[in-house]
Amino acid sequence: MPDFDRYVQEREYEGLLGQLASGQQTGLFHVSIYEQLRARGPDPDLAALSEAVDFCAEQIESAGDCKVNAGTFRQQKLWESTLPLGRDVLAQVRKYPTVNAADMLPLVGTKCGSPTGIPFAFADPGRTVELLNLYDEQHPNHTLLICGRSGSGKTMSANVLMSRCLALGARAFVIDRAGHYETLSRLVHGAQQIEIGAEGSPYALNPWDVMEPAKVPREKIAFLIALHQVMMGRLDGQQLGMLASGIRAVYGKAAGLGGSPTESLLREELRAQAEDARKADAPEIAATLRNLADQLSEYCGDGTYAYLLDRPTTVPLESPLVIFDTRTCPESQLQLVMFAIMEYVTGTVQRHWAAHRAEAVKPGAPLFLGRSMMLIDEAWHLIRRDETGEYAPQPPNHGVSDLHGHPDRDPRRNDRGRQLRVEGGRRRRPLRRRRHRDPRYPRRADAAIPPEVPALVVRLEPAADPLQQPDRCLLRADGRPLPVDRRGAGRSPRLPLP
């Protein structure tokens, strides 16, 4: 009969000798494994203790394919060896290679956290406490995605992260759609719970705010153009040019005459330009300008949604935690309000970092001093449109499991989809042509991860311990089989060296 166990052992010897000869970090270690069982006093049940010893020895031998010695007549030395003193009095050792010795030593494990940060989770394997630093420079970006089923703890995780970052000097902003962060606002000193997007709310944001109306950055003009596209729908090139010209004219008048630019001033400017175009015998241009001004009427003066954008900013500037409560905001205007909040927070964060940057590097300063974080509840309202998606981090289209490659399963196919043209009210695809692979779009396994994919992903789901030897049946203390549902199978234990 062939001895298959011996063949396996010989192959392991051969692999180990190859590792030792190649100069890799492989060695042989003397390892002692002891297990201590105690019976509760003051009147211990010795019979029950003996049965427990026999049962544990049988289970260990069955699961680990090893021999267990009860240690008869050597209990004194065994007891001394099990004390947490680092002394092996009995010295009952066997030789194991590095890979097996590392599996037995609880002090050796994986490390997936940052060197500094907040206590966040336990590593698996190893059960070591890992630190999370959202601003770690090793991350390609500072976007964190928390995903999970309903009731899995997404809101709880977000509250814990924010509260611990706030304690280390960070500043937080929240766009809350369901009132999940109201309790945190009561616990943080100086926090503000702001109801925004409601007609009766005393708080408002003026998207036109700038430090100096005479020096308006291009990013601000681009933001206002995108904001008005959300308000008025898609605009053609001529309309975008007229709108941009009107926006610059409003800032120019505000710089020369004083005052704050608003939506009402833009409407008046467009109407004035329309009148000038009419006098210059340009009726088509005049009609386009009047049409743009009329579309702004509902957001100006006495319009239905004038309370959203046509009021001065009344949001507190200095607060460690600002929660924008949008529960009372109309669903049709929620995307517009969230877009305005994002732009306001962006400017506030930049000014806050500039004011505290010098103090943040001083010894003894809080770890996250000058840093800010933004939490968006129901962020899909922002990323579903191109105009607003550029201002918010976009999670991958196909979930967390595709982060090893390009998040777009077939970028070439989606690129063709954007080439649809409209003729006669029907959508027609271009003629299919035989094409070669475009080198700009590598295969999915080789494609680089785009920068908008979150660098940190928290996936909340039930965990399970792995089975070291799934081909064997494990029994509980009552004799029933141990369930193996949703458990990952680990490798089978290797044979020890003599």
Secondary structure, DSSP 8 states (H G I E B T S, - for coil): ---HHHHHHHHHHHHHHHHHHTT-S--EEEE---------SSS--HHHHHHHHHHHHHHHHHHH-------TT-HHHHHHHTSTTS--SS---EEEEHHHHHHH-TT-----S-SSSEEEEE-TTT--EEEE-TT-TTSSS--EEEEE-TTSSHHHHHHHHHHHHHHTT-EEEEEESSSTTHHHHHHSTT-EEEE-S-TT-S----TT--S-TTS--HHHHHHHHHHHHHHH----HHHHHHHHHHHHHHHHHHHHH-S---HHHHHHHHHHHHHHHHHTT-HHHHHHHHHHHHHTGGGSTTSTTHHHHSS---S-SS-SEEEEE-TTS-GGGHHHHHHHHHHHHHHHHHHHHHHHHHHHTSTT--TTTT-EEEEETTTHHHHTSHHHHTTS----TT-GGGTTS-SSS-HHHHHHHTT-EEETTEEE----------TTS--TTT----TTS-SEEEEE------BS-TTS--B-TTS-B---TT--B-------B-
